[in-house]
Amino acid sequence: MTPVCAFLVSTTQWRTAQLEGRIVCLGLDYAGVRAGLEGAGVEITPELWGDLQVMEAAAVAALRGRRG
């Protein structure tokens, strides 16, 4: 499975919080991500996990309205 496909499997596993009257994305719930990937039969390698974290950081920045 490609890292992008693995990320898409994980997209329902976001942790959020309410801050100053708005919902803020904190990042992925790693336990939920691991369970989802294992349930999909994905082998979780250190390389795949690192790729997911890179995509997570980019997504959090985008969701918070920042670049990079």
CHARMM-style PDB file with segment names, atoms N, HN, CA, C and O in Angstrom:
ATOM      1  N   MET     1       0.849  -1.182   0.000  1.00  0.00      PROA
ATOM      2  CA  MET     1       0.000   0.000   0.000  1.00  0.00      PROA
ATOM      3  C   MET     1       0.887   1.236   0.000  1.00  0.00      PROA
ATOM      4  O   MET     1       1.884   1.300   0.719  1.00  0.00      PROA
ATOM      5  N   THR     2       0.515   2.206  -0.809  1.00  0.00      PROA
ATOM      6  HN  THR     2      -0.295   2.153  -1.393  1.00  0.00      PROA
ATOM      7  CA  THR     2       1.294   3.442  -0.862  1.00  0.00      PROA
ATOM      8  C   THR     2       1.019   4.284   0.377  1.00  0.00      PROA
ATOM      9  O   THR     2      -0.028   4.130   1.006  1.00  0.00      PROA
ATOM     10  N   PRO     3       1.946   5.175   0.736  1.00  0.00      PROA
ATOM     11  CA  PRO     3       1.709   6.056   1.879  1.00  0.00      PROA
ATOM     12  C   PRO     3       0.448   6.905   1.730  1.00  0.00      PROA
ATOM     13  O   PRO     3      -0.246   7.161   2.714  1.00  0.00      PROA
ATOM     14  N   VAL     4       0.150   7.342   0.510  1.00  0.00      PROA
ATOM     15  HN  VAL     4       0.714   7.134  -0.289  1.00  0.00      PROA
ATOM     16  CA  VAL     4      -1.050   8.162   0.312  1.00  0.00      PROA
ATOM     17  C   VAL     4      -2.306   7.334   0.600  1.00  0.00      PROA
ATOM     18  O   VAL     4      -3.227   7.818   1.258  1.00  0.00      PROA
ATOM     19  N   CYS     5      -2.347   6.109   0.120  1.00  0.00      PROA
ATOM     20  HN  CYS     5      -1.599   5.716  -0.414  1.00  0.00      PROA
ATOM     21  CA  CYS     5      -3.495   5.240   0.401  1.00  0.00      PROA
ATOM     22  C   CYS     5      -3.610   4.963   1.901  1.00  0.00      PROA
ATOM     23  O   CYS     5      -4.711   4.954   2.450  1.00  0.00      PROA
ATOM     24  N   ALA     6      -2.480   4.738   2.557  1.00  0.00      PROA
ATOM     25  HN  ALA     6      -1.585   4.745   2.111  1.00  0.00      PROA
ATOM     26  CA  ALA     6      -2.487   4.507   4.008  1.00  0.00      PROA
ATOM     27  C   ALA     6      -2.999   5.747   4.739  1.00  0.00      PROA
ATOM     28  O   ALA     6      -3.730   5.625   5.722  1.00  0.00      PROA
ATOM     29  N   PHE     7      -2.626   6.928   4.274  1.00  0.00      PROA
ATOM     30  HN  PHE     7      -2.033   7.027   3.476  1.00  0.00      PROA
ATOM     31  CA  PHE     7      -3.105   8.170   4.875  1.00  0.00      PROA
ATOM     32  C   PHE     7      -4.618   8.284   4.695  1.00  0.00      PROA
ATOM     33  O   PHE     7      -5.327   8.682   5.620  1.00  0.00      PROA
ATOM     34  N   LEU     8      -5.107   7.939   3.518  1.00  0.00      PROA
ATOM     35  HN  LEU     8      -4.532   7.616   2.767  1.00  0.00      PROA
ATOM     36  CA  LEU     8      -6.548   8.014   3.278  1.00  0.00      PROA
ATOM     37  C   LEU     8      -7.322   7.044   4.159  1.00  0.00      PROA
ATOM     38  O   LEU     8      -8.440   7.346   4.575  1.00  0.00      PROA
ATOM     39  N   VAL     9      -6.740   5.880   4.448  1.00  0.00      PROA
ATOM     40  HN  VAL     9      -5.832   5.634   4.110  1.00  0.00      PROA
ATOM     41  CA  VAL     9      -7.373   4.932   5.375  1.00  0.00      PROA
ATOM     42  C   VAL     9      -7.481   5.561   6.767  1.00  0.00      PROA
ATOM     43  O   VAL     9      -8.388   5.233   7.531  1.00  0.00      PROA
ATOM     44  N   SER    10      -6.557   6.463   7.090  1.00  0.00      PROA
ATOM     45  HN  SER    10      -5.820   6.730   6.469  1.00  0.00      PROA
ATOM     46  CA  SER    10      -6.441   7.037   8.430  1.00  0.00      PROA
ATOM     47  C   SER    10      -7.208   8.341   8.618  1.00  0.00      PROA
ATOM     48  O   SER    10      -7.208   8.893   9.719  1.00  0.00      PROA
ATOM     49  N   THR    11      -7.853   8.843   7.586  1.00  0.00      PROA
ATOM     50  HN  THR    11      -7.853   8.395   6.692  1.00  0.00      PROA
ATOM     51  CA  THR    11      -8.399  10.200   7.654  1.00  0.00      PROA
ATOM     52  C   THR    11      -9.546  10.391   8.634  1.00  0.00      PROA
ATOM     53  O   THR    11      -9.923  11.530   8.912  1.00  0.00      PROA
ATOM     54  N   THR    12     -10.107   9.321   9.160  1.00  0.00      PROA
ATOM     55  HN  THR    12      -9.801   8.396   8.934  1.00  0.00      PROA
ATOM     56  CA  THR    12     -11.173   9.482  10.165  1.00  0.00      PROA
ATOM     57  C   THR    12     -10.612   9.511  11.582  1.00  0.00      PROA
ATOM     58  O   THR    12     -11.376   9.570  12.546  1.00  0.00      PROA
ATOM     59  N   GLN    13      -9.311   9.471  11.718  1.00  0.00      PROA
ATOM     60  HN  GLN    13      -8.691   9.422  10.935  1.00  0.00      PROA
ATOM     61  CA  GLN    13      -8.693   9.325  13.037  1.00  0.00      PROA
ATOM     62  C   GLN    13      -8.044  10.610  13.559  1.00  0.00      PROA
ATOM     63  O   GLN    13      -6.982  10.554  14.178  1.00  0.00      PROA
ATOM     64  N   TRP    14      -8.664  11.756  13.317  1.00  0.00      PROA
ATOM     65  HN  TRP    14      -9.527  11.802  12.813  1.00  0.00      PROA
ATOM     66  CA  TRP    14      -8.095  13.022  13.777  1.00  0.00      PROA
ATOM     67  C   TRP    14      -8.480  13.316  15.217  1.00  0.00      PROA
ATOM     68  O   TRP    14      -9.605  13.057  15.643  1.00  0.00      PROA
ATOM     69  N   ARG    15      -7.526  13.860  15.954  1.00  0.00      PROA
ATOM     70  HN  ARG    15      -6.612  14.070  15.607  1.00  0.00      PROA
ATOM     71  CA  ARG    15      -7.811  14.397  17.291  1.00  0.00      PROA
ATOM     72  C   ARG    15      -8.057  15.890  17.122  1.00  0.00      PROA
ATOM     73  O   ARG    15      -7.306  16.590  16.442  1.00  0.00      PROA
ATOM     74  N   THR    16      -9.111  16.354  17.749  1.00  0.00      PROA
ATOM     75  HN  THR    16      -9.721  15.786  18.302  1.00  0.00      PROA
ATOM     76  CA  THR    16      -9.451  17.774  17.678  1.00  0.00      PROA
ATOM     77  C   THR    16      -9.708  18.299  19.088  1.00  0.00      PROA
ATOM     78  O   THR    16      -9.899  17.537  20.036  1.00  0.00      PROA
ATOM     79  N   ALA    17      -9.706  19.617  19.192  1.00  0.00      PROA
ATOM     80  HN  ALA    17      -9.550  20.236  18.423  1.00  0.00      PROA
ATOM     81  CA  ALA    17     -10.013  20.263  20.466  1.00  0.00      PROA
ATOM     82  C   ALA    17     -10.726  21.573  20.168  1.00  0.00      PROA
ATOM     83  O   ALA    17     -10.557  22.165  19.101  1.00  0.00      PROA
ATOM     84  N   GLN    18     -11.519  22.010  21.123  1.00  0.00      PROA
ATOM     85  HN  GLN    18     -11.656  21.530  21.989  1.00  0.00      PROA
ATOM     86  CA  GLN    18     -12.156  23.311  20.974  1.00  0.00      PROA
ATOM     87  C   GLN    18     -11.269  24.343  21.647  1.00  0.00      PROA
ATOM     88  O   GLN    18     -10.914  24.199  22.816  1.00  0.00      PROA
ATOM     89  N   LEU    19     -10.914  25.377  20.910  1.00  0.00      PROA
ATOM     90  HN  LEU    19     -11.203  25.494  19.960  1.00  0.00      PROA
ATOM     91  CA  LEU    19     -10.024  26.419  21.419  1.00  0.00      PROA
ATOM     92  C   LEU    19     -10.558  27.766  20.978  1.00  0.00      PROA
ATOM     93  O   LEU    19     -10.683  28.036  19.783  1.00  0.00      PROA
ATOM     94  N   GLU    20     -10.873  28.610  21.949  1.00  0.00      PROA
ATOM     95  HN  GLU    20     -10.772  28.390  22.919  1.00  0.00      PROA
ATOM     96  CA  GLU    20     -11.376  29.949  21.671  1.00  0.00      PROA
ATOM     97  C   GLU    20     -12.566  29.926  20.720  1.00  0.00      PROA
ATOM     98  O   GLU    20     -12.648  30.729  19.791  1.00  0.00      PROA
ATOM     99  N   GLY    21     -13.488  28.994  20.963  1.00  0.00      PROA
ATOM    100  HN  GLY    21     -13.421  28.342  21.718  1.00  0.00      PROA
ATOM    101  CA  GLY    21     -14.718  28.931  20.194  1.00  0.00      PROA
ATOM    102  C   GLY    21     -14.610  28.288  18.827  1.00  0.00      PROA
ATOM    103  O   GLY    21     -15.557  28.350  18.043  1.00  0.00      PROA
ATOM    104  N   ARG    22     -13.488  27.678  18.527  1.00  0.00      PROA
ATOM    105  HN  ARG    22     -12.719  27.628  19.165  1.00  0.00      PROA
ATOM    106  CA  ARG    22     -13.363  27.004  17.226  1.00  0.00      PROA
ATOM    107  C   ARG    22     -12.735  25.631  17.431  1.00  0.00      PROA
ATOM    108  O   ARG    22     -12.077  25.375  18.440  1.00  0.00      PROA
ATOM    109  N   ILE    23     -12.948  24.765  16.467  1.00  0.00      PROA
ATOM    110  HN  ILE    23     -13.482  24.973  15.647  1.00  0.00      PROA
ATOM    111  CA  ILE    23     -12.378  23.426  16.510  1.00  0.00      PROA
ATOM    112  C   ILE    23     -10.998  23.462  15.866  1.00  0.00      PROA
ATOM    113  O   ILE    23     -10.836  23.954  14.750  1.00  0.00      PROA
ATOM    114  N   VAL    24     -10.012  22.939  16.573  1.00  0.00      PROA
ATOM    115  HN  VAL    24     -10.144  22.539  17.480  1.00  0.00      PROA
ATOM    116  CA  VAL    24      -8.628  22.929  16.100  1.00  0.00      PROA
ATOM    117  C   VAL    24      -8.179  21.480  15.914  1.00  0.00      PROA
ATOM    118  O   VAL    24      -8.415  20.627  16.769  1.00  0.00      PROA
ATOM    119  N   CYS    25      -7.536  21.223  14.796  1.00  0.00      PROA
ATOM    120  HN  CYS    25      -7.343  21.916  14.101  1.00  0.00      PROA
ATOM    121  CA  CYS    25      -6.989  19.895  14.522  1.00  0.00      PROA
ATOM    122  C   CYS    25      -5.646  19.766  15.235  1.00  0.00      PROA
ATOM    123  O   CYS    25      -4.744  20.577  15.027  1.00  0.00      PROA
ATOM    124  N   LEU    26      -5.520  18.739  16.077  1.00  0.00      PROA
ATOM    125  HN  LEU    26      -6.252  18.079  16.246  1.00  0.00      PROA
ATOM    126  CA  LEU    26      -4.279  18.522  16.819  1.00  0.00      PROA
ATOM    127  C   LEU    26      -3.337  17.570  16.099  1.00  0.00      PROA
ATOM    128  O   LEU    26      -2.118  17.719  16.182  1.00  0.00      PROA
ATOM    129  N   GLY    27      -3.886  16.608  15.404  1.00  0.00      PROA
ATOM    130  HN  GLY    27      -4.877  16.487  15.337  1.00  0.00      PROA
ATOM    131  CA  GLY    27      -3.084  15.592  14.719  1.00  0.00      PROA
ATOM    132  C   GLY    27      -3.830  14.283  14.723  1.00  0.00      PROA
ATOM    133  O   GLY    27      -4.965  14.201  15.195  1.00  0.00      PROA
ATOM    134  N   LEU    28      -3.196  13.266  14.200  1.00  0.00      PROA
ATOM    135  HN  LEU    28      -2.275  13.332  13.817  1.00  0.00      PROA
ATOM    136  CA  LEU    28      -3.812  11.949  14.125  1.00  0.00      PROA
ATOM    137  C   LEU    28      -3.767  11.237  15.474  1.00  0.00      PROA
ATOM    138  O   LEU    28      -2.817  11.394  16.241  1.00  0.00      PROA
ATOM    139  N   ASP    29      -4.793  10.463  15.747  1.00  0.00      PROA
ATOM    140  HN  ASP    29      -5.564  10.335  15.124  1.00  0.00      PROA
ATOM    141  CA  ASP    29      -4.815   9.579  16.906  1.00  0.00      PROA
ATOM    142  C   ASP    29      -4.064   8.318  16.483  1.00  0.00      PROA
ATOM    143  O   ASP    29      -4.605   7.486  15.755  1.00  0.00      PROA
ATOM    144  N   TYR    30      -2.831   8.177  16.932  1.00  0.00      PROA
ATOM    145  HN  TYR    30      -2.391   8.853  17.524  1.00  0.00      PROA
ATOM    146  CA  TYR    30      -1.966   7.106  16.438  1.00  0.00      PROA
ATOM    147  C   TYR    30      -2.496   5.712  16.753  1.00  0.00      PROA
ATOM    148  O   TYR    30      -2.314   4.790  15.958  1.00  0.00      PROA
ATOM    149  N   ALA    31      -3.146   5.545  17.894  1.00  0.00      PROA
ATOM    150  HN  ALA    31      -3.294   6.293  18.540  1.00  0.00      PROA
ATOM    151  CA  ALA    31      -3.716   4.231  18.217  1.00  0.00      PROA
ATOM    152  C   ALA    31      -4.821   3.884  17.220  1.00  0.00      PROA
ATOM    153  O   ALA    31      -4.918   2.745  16.763  1.00  0.00      PROA
ATOM    154  N   GLY    32      -5.645   4.863  16.890  1.00  0.00      PROA
ATOM    155  HN  GLY    32      -5.566   5.788  17.260  1.00  0.00      PROA
ATOM    156  CA  GLY    32      -6.698   4.649  15.907  1.00  0.00      PROA
ATOM    157  C   GLY    32      -6.151   4.389  14.517  1.00  0.00      PROA
ATOM    158  O   GLY    32      -6.670   3.549  13.783  1.00  0.00      PROA
ATOM    159  N   VAL    33      -5.103   5.111  14.160  1.00  0.00      PROA
ATOM    160  HN  VAL    33      -4.682   5.794  14.757  1.00  0.00      PROA
ATOM    161  CA  VAL    33      -4.464   4.907  12.854  1.00  0.00      PROA
ATOM    162  C   VAL    33      -3.906   3.490  12.769  1.00  0.00      PROA
ATOM    163  O   VAL    33      -4.118   2.785  11.782  1.00  0.00      PROA
ATOM    164  N   ARG    34      -3.196   3.087  13.808  1.00  0.00      PROA
ATOM    165  HN  ARG    34      -3.024   3.660  14.610  1.00  0.00      PROA
ATOM    166  CA  ARG    34      -2.609   1.741  13.815  1.00  0.00      PROA
ATOM    167  C   ARG    34      -3.713   0.686  13.688  1.00  0.00      PROA
ATOM    168  O   ARG    34      -3.579  -0.253  12.904  1.00  0.00      PROA
ATOM    169  N   ALA    35      -4.789   0.831  14.443  1.00  0.00      PROA
ATOM    170  HN  ALA    35      -4.898   1.594  15.080  1.00  0.00      PROA
ATOM    171  CA  ALA    35      -5.891  -0.137  14.385  1.00  0.00      PROA
ATOM    172  C   ALA    35      -6.518  -0.164  12.995  1.00  0.00      PROA
ATOM    173  O   ALA    35      -6.820  -1.238  12.474  1.00  0.00      PROA
ATOM    174  N   GLY    36      -6.715   0.990  12.398  1.00  0.00      PROA
ATOM    175  HN  GLY    36      -6.471   1.862  12.821  1.00  0.00      PROA
ATOM    176  CA  GLY    36      -7.304   1.053  11.068  1.00  0.00      PROA
ATOM    177  C   GLY    36      -6.424   0.412  10.011  1.00  0.00      PROA
ATOM    178  O   GLY    36      -6.905  -0.325   9.150  1.00  0.00      PROA
ATOM    179  N   LEU    37      -5.127   0.698  10.083  1.00  0.00      PROA
ATOM    180  HN  LEU    37      -4.736   1.296  10.782  1.00  0.00      PROA
ATOM    181  CA  LEU    37      -4.207   0.113   9.107  1.00  0.00      PROA
ATOM    182  C   LEU    37      -4.104  -1.394   9.286  1.00  0.00      PROA
ATOM    183  O   LEU    37      -4.119  -2.139   8.306  1.00  0.00      PROA
ATOM    184  N   GLU    38      -4.002  -1.842  10.522  1.00  0.00      PROA
ATOM    185  HN  GLU    38      -3.991  -1.237  11.318  1.00  0.00      PROA
ATOM    186  CA  GLU    38      -3.946  -3.285  10.770  1.00  0.00      PROA
ATOM    187  C   GLU    38      -5.234  -3.957  10.314  1.00  0.00      PROA
ATOM    188  O   GLU    38      -5.200  -5.056   9.759  1.00  0.00      PROA
ATOM    189  N   GLY    39      -6.368  -3.303  10.544  1.00  0.00      PROA
ATOM    190  HN  GLY    39      -6.396  -2.411  10.995  1.00  0.00      PROA
ATOM    191  CA  GLY    39      -7.644  -3.854  10.109  1.00  0.00      PROA
ATOM    192  C   GLY    39      -7.744  -3.954   8.595  1.00  0.00      PROA
ATOM    193  O   GLY    39      -8.441  -4.817   8.063  1.00  0.00      PROA
ATOM    194  N   ALA    40      -7.043  -3.063   7.909  1.00  0.00      PROA
ATOM    195  HN  ALA    40      -6.476  -2.361   8.341  1.00  0.00      PROA
ATOM    196  CA  ALA    40      -7.020  -3.089   6.442  1.00  0.00      PROA
ATOM    197  C   ALA    40      -5.942  -4.023   5.911  1.00  0.00      PROA
ATOM    198  O   ALA    40      -5.772  -4.153   4.699  1.00  0.00      PROA
ATOM    199  N   GLY    41      -5.211  -4.675   6.815  1.00  0.00      PROA
ATOM    200  HN  GLY    41      -5.349  -4.570   7.799  1.00  0.00      PROA
ATOM    201  CA  GLY    41      -4.183  -5.621   6.401  1.00  0.00      PROA
ATOM    202  C   GLY    41      -2.891  -4.971   5.938  1.00  0.00      PROA
ATOM    203  O   GLY    41      -2.126  -5.569   5.181  1.00  0.00      PROA
ATOM    204  N   VAL    42      -2.646  -3.740   6.393  1.00  0.00      PROA
ATOM    205  HN  VAL    42      -3.268  -3.255   7.008  1.00  0.00      PROA
ATOM    206  CA  VAL    42      -1.461  -3.002   5.979  1.00  0.00      PROA
ATOM    207  C   VAL    42      -0.308  -3.304   6.929  1.00  0.00      PROA
ATOM    208  O   VAL    42      -0.462  -3.225   8.148  1.00  0.00      PROA
ATOM    209  N   GLU    43       0.843  -3.649   6.368  1.00  0.00      PROA
ATOM    210  HN  GLU    43       0.969  -3.714   5.378  1.00  0.00      PROA
ATOM    211  CA  GLU    43       2.048  -3.834   7.178  1.00  0.00      PROA
ATOM    212  C   GLU    43       2.594  -2.452   7.521  1.00  0.00      PROA
ATOM    213  O   GLU    43       2.907  -1.659   6.633  1.00  0.00      PROA
ATOM    214  N   ILE    44       2.703  -2.175   8.806  1.00  0.00      PROA
ATOM    215  HN  ILE    44       2.449  -2.819   9.528  1.00  0.00      PROA
ATOM    216  CA  ILE    44       3.155  -0.858   9.259  1.00  0.00      PROA
ATOM    217  C   ILE    44       4.666  -0.908   9.459  1.00  0.00      PROA
ATOM    218  O   ILE    44       5.160  -1.452  10.446  1.00  0.00      PROA
ATOM    219  N   THR    45       5.377  -0.338   8.517  1.00  0.00      PROA
ATOM    220  HN  THR    45       4.975   0.104   7.715  1.00  0.00      PROA
ATOM    221  CA  THR    45       6.834  -0.295   8.589  1.00  0.00      PROA
ATOM    222  C   THR    45       7.266   1.063   9.130  1.00  0.00      PROA
ATOM    223  O   THR    45       6.487   2.015   9.087  1.00  0.00      PROA
ATOM    224  N   PRO    46       8.492   1.171   9.639  1.00  0.00      PROA
ATOM    225  CA  PRO    46       8.973   2.486  10.071  1.00  0.00      PROA
ATOM    226  C   PRO    46       8.933   3.523   8.945  1.00  0.00      PROA
ATOM    227  O   PRO    46       8.652   4.696   9.190  1.00  0.00      PROA
ATOM    228  N   GLU    47       9.211   3.093   7.720  1.00  0.00      PROA
ATOM    229  HN  GLU    47       9.439   2.140   7.521  1.00  0.00      PROA
ATOM    230  CA  GLU    47       9.174   4.030   6.588  1.00  0.00      PROA
ATOM    231  C   GLU    47       7.749   4.532   6.344  1.00  0.00      PROA
ATOM    232  O   GLU    47       7.536   5.727   6.139  1.00  0.00      PROA
ATOM    233  N   LEU    48       6.776   3.620   6.368  1.00  0.00      PROA
ATOM    234  HN  LEU    48       6.949   2.649   6.535  1.00  0.00      PROA
ATOM    235  CA  LEU    48       5.381   4.021   6.169  1.00  0.00      PROA
ATOM    236  C   LEU    48       4.942   4.960   7.284  1.00  0.00      PROA
ATOM    237  O   LEU    48       4.289   5.971   7.024  1.00  0.00      PROA
ATOM    238  N   TRP    49       5.292   4.635   8.513  1.00  0.00      PROA
ATOM    239  HN  TRP    49       5.822   3.814   8.724  1.00  0.00      PROA
ATOM    240  CA  TRP    49       4.899   5.477   9.654  1.00  0.00      PROA
ATOM    241  C   TRP    49       5.495   6.883   9.516  1.00  0.00      PROA
ATOM    242  O   TRP    49       4.817   7.875   9.787  1.00  0.00      PROA
ATOM    243  N   GLY    50       6.747   6.967   9.099  1.00  0.00      PROA
ATOM    244  HN  GLY    50       7.297   6.161   8.878  1.00  0.00      PROA
ATOM    245  CA  GLY    50       7.380   8.264   8.882  1.00  0.00      PROA
ATOM    246  C   GLY    50       6.687   9.057   7.781  1.00  0.00      PROA
ATOM    247  O   GLY    50       6.475  10.262   7.914  1.00  0.00      PROA
ATOM    248  N   ASP    51       6.334   8.371   6.688  1.00  0.00      PROA
ATOM    249  HN  ASP    51       6.506   7.392   6.580  1.00  0.00      PROA
ATOM    250  CA  ASP    51       5.611   9.036   5.598  1.00  0.00      PROA
ATOM    251  C   ASP    51       4.268   9.566   6.079  1.00  0.00      PROA
ATOM    252  O   ASP    51       3.872  10.674   5.717  1.00  0.00      PROA
ATOM    253  N   LEU    52       3.565   8.784   6.891  1.00  0.00      PROA
ATOM    254  HN  LEU    52       3.887   7.884   7.185  1.00  0.00      PROA
ATOM    255  CA  LEU    52       2.284   9.241   7.439  1.00  0.00      PROA
ATOM    256  C   LEU    52       2.469  10.485   8.308  1.00  0.00      PROA
ATOM    257  O   LEU    52       1.645  11.399   8.266  1.00  0.00      PROA
ATOM    258  N   GLN    53       3.534  10.524   9.087  1.00  0.00      PROA
ATOM    259  HN  GLN    53       4.204   9.782   9.121  1.00  0.00      PROA
ATOM    260  CA  GLN    53       3.779  11.689   9.938  1.00  0.00      PROA
ATOM    261  C   GLN    53       4.089  12.934   9.117  1.00  0.00      PROA
ATOM    262  O   GLN    53       3.703  14.038   9.502  1.00  0.00      PROA
ATOM    263  N   VAL    54       4.774  12.773   8.005  1.00  0.00      PROA
ATOM    264  HN  VAL    54       5.088  11.876   7.693  1.00  0.00      PROA
ATOM    265  CA  VAL    54       5.042  13.914   7.112  1.00  0.00      PROA
ATOM    266  C   VAL    54       3.721  14.443   6.546  1.00  0.00      PROA
ATOM    267  O   VAL    54       3.487  15.651   6.527  1.00  0.00      PROA
ATOM    268  N   MET    55       2.864  13.532   6.087  1.00  0.00      PROA
ATOM    269  HN  MET    55       3.055  12.551   6.102  1.00  0.00      PROA
ATOM    270  CA  MET    55       1.567  13.951   5.548  1.00  0.00      PROA
ATOM    271  C   MET    55       0.683  14.548   6.635  1.00  0.00      PROA
ATOM    272  O   MET    55      -0.054  15.502   6.389  1.00  0.00      PROA
ATOM    273  N   GLU    56       0.757  13.985   7.836  1.00  0.00      PROA
ATOM    274  HN  GLU    56       1.355  13.209   8.036  1.00  0.00      PROA
ATOM    275  CA  GLU    56      -0.005  14.524   8.968  1.00  0.00      PROA
ATOM    276  C   GLU    56       0.404  15.966   9.245  1.00  0.00      PROA
ATOM    277  O   GLU    56      -0.456  16.830   9.413  1.00  0.00      PROA
ATOM    278  N   ALA    57       1.698  16.233   9.294  1.00  0.00      PROA
ATOM    279  HN  ALA    57       2.397  15.531   9.157  1.00  0.00      PROA
ATOM    280  CA  ALA    57       2.186  17.589   9.578  1.00  0.00      PROA
ATOM    281  C   ALA    57       1.721  18.573   8.507  1.00  0.00      PROA
ATOM    282  O   ALA    57       1.327  19.696   8.823  1.00  0.00      PROA
ATOM    283  N   ALA    58       1.767  18.159   7.250  1.00  0.00      PROA
ATOM    284  HN  ALA    58       2.088  17.247   6.993  1.00  0.00      PROA
ATOM    285  CA  ALA    58       1.312  19.027   6.163  1.00  0.00      PROA
ATOM    286  C   ALA    58      -0.186  19.278   6.254  1.00  0.00      PROA
ATOM    287  O   ALA    58      -0.648  20.397   6.033  1.00  0.00      PROA
ATOM    288  N   ALA    59      -0.948  18.231   6.580  1.00  0.00      PROA
ATOM    289  HN  ALA    59      -0.573  17.321   6.760  1.00  0.00      PROA
ATOM    290  CA  ALA    59      -2.396  18.380   6.694  1.00  0.00      PROA
ATOM    291  C   ALA    59      -2.765  19.281   7.863  1.00  0.00      PROA
ATOM    292  O   ALA    59      -3.653  20.123   7.736  1.00  0.00      PROA
ATOM    293  N   VAL    60      -2.101  19.116   8.991  1.00  0.00      PROA
ATOM    294  HN  VAL    60      -1.380  18.432   9.094  1.00  0.00      PROA
ATOM    295  CA  VAL    60      -2.378  19.973  10.156  1.00  0.00      PROA
ATOM    296  C   VAL    60      -2.084  21.429   9.810  1.00  0.00      PROA
ATOM    297  O   VAL    60      -2.876  22.313  10.139  1.00  0.00      PROA
ATOM    298  N   ALA    61      -0.965  21.688   9.157  1.00  0.00      PROA
ATOM    299  HN  ALA    61      -0.322  20.970   8.889  1.00  0.00      PROA
ATOM    300  CA  ALA    61      -0.627  23.056   8.762  1.00  0.00      PROA
ATOM    301  C   ALA    61      -1.693  23.627   7.825  1.00  0.00      PROA
ATOM    302  O   ALA    61      -2.101  24.779   7.977  1.00  0.00      PROA
ATOM    303  N   ALA    62      -2.142  22.828   6.860  1.00  0.00      PROA
ATOM    304  HN  ALA    62      -1.810  21.892   6.736  1.00  0.00      PROA
ATOM    305  CA  ALA    62      -3.161  23.288   5.929  1.00  0.00      PROA
ATOM    306  C   ALA    62      -4.494  23.544   6.639  1.00  0.00      PROA
ATOM    307  O   ALA    62      -5.161  24.545   6.375  1.00  0.00      PROA
ATOM    308  N   LEU    63      -4.875  22.635   7.540  1.00  0.00      PROA
ATOM    309  HN  LEU    63      -4.334  21.822   7.754  1.00  0.00      PROA
ATOM    310  CA  LEU    63      -6.127  22.798   8.274  1.00  0.00      PROA
ATOM    311  C   LEU    63      -6.097  24.005   9.201  1.00  0.00      PROA
ATOM    312  O   LEU    63      -7.139  24.594   9.492  1.00  0.00      PROA
ATOM    313  N   ARG    64      -4.939  24.366   9.653  1.00  0.00      PROA
ATOM    314  HN  ARG    64      -4.093  23.888   9.416  1.00  0.00      PROA
ATOM    315  CA  ARG    64      -4.790  25.546  10.512  1.00  0.00      PROA
ATOM    316  C   ARG    64      -4.539  26.813   9.717  1.00  0.00      PROA
ATOM    317  O   ARG    64      -4.372  27.891  10.289  1.00  0.00      PROA
ATOM    318  N   GLY    65      -4.512  26.683   8.378  1.00  0.00      PROA
ATOM    319  HN  GLY    65      -4.647  25.808   7.914  1.00  0.00      PROA
ATOM    320  CA  GLY    65      -4.355  27.857   7.536  1.00  0.00      PROA
ATOM    321  C   GLY    65      -2.943  28.342   7.376  1.00  0.00      PROA
ATOM    322  O   GLY    65      -2.716  29.515   7.078  1.00  0.00      PROA
ATOM    323  N   ARG    66      -1.973  27.446   7.572  1.00  0.00      PROA
ATOM    324  HN  ARG    66      -2.157  26.493   7.814  1.00  0.00      PROA
ATOM    325  CA  ARG    66      -0.566  27.815   7.422  1.00  0.00      PROA
ATOM    326  C   ARG    66       0.018  27.048   6.258  1.00  0.00      PROA
ATOM    327  O   ARG    66      -0.536  26.037   5.826  1.00  0.00      PROA
ATOM    328  N   ARG    67       1.108  27.518   5.764  1.00  0.00      PROA
ATOM    329  HN  ARG    67       1.558  28.339   6.115  1.00  0.00      PROA
ATOM    330  CA  ARG    67       1.834  26.799   4.713  1.00  0.00      PROA
ATOM    331  C   ARG    67       3.093  26.208   5.300  1.00  0.00      PROA
ATOM    332  O   ARG    67       3.716  26.775   6.198  1.00  0.00      PROA
ATOM    333  N   GLY    68       3.470  24.999   4.747  1.00  0.00      PROA
ATOM    334  HN  GLY    68       2.964  24.538   4.017  1.00  0.00      PROA
ATOM    335  CA  GLY    68       4.720  24.358   5.158  1.00  0.00      PROA
ATOM    336  C   GLY    68       4.689  23.890   6.493  1.00  0.00      PROA
ATOM    337  OT1 GLY    68       5.674  23.328   6.974  1.00  0.00      PROA
TER     338      GLY     68
END
